[in-house]
Amino acid sequence: MDELWRRDEIESPCIKVCVIHPETRLCTGCLRSIDEIAAWGRMSPEERHALIEDLPQRQGLHRKRRGGRAAKLVRSGK
C-alpha cells in the first residue's frame, strides 16, 4: 500500500473559533495574534514549537465577559 504524502510539521493550534479579542488582539480560540496566524505557514518547526509552548501563558490575558447585552437588560430592569 502506498504511503500518503505527509508534511513533518507541527499542526496549527487553531480550533476553528476565530474571534479576535478587542483588548488583547489575540484569537480567543488559539490565543495567537493576527501576525502569528498569518506567519504560521512560513515559520520553521522550531518557531512553531516555541509559539505553541508560549500559548498557555496567554490564557489569563482574556478577561471574562460580564454577560453582555443580557446582563445590561437585567440591570436595567427590562
Buried (B, 14 or more C-beta within 10 A) or exposed (E): EEEEEEEEEBEEBEEEEEEBEEEBEBBEBBBBBEEBBEBBEEBEEEBBEEBBEEBEEBEEEEEEEEEEEEEEEEEEEE
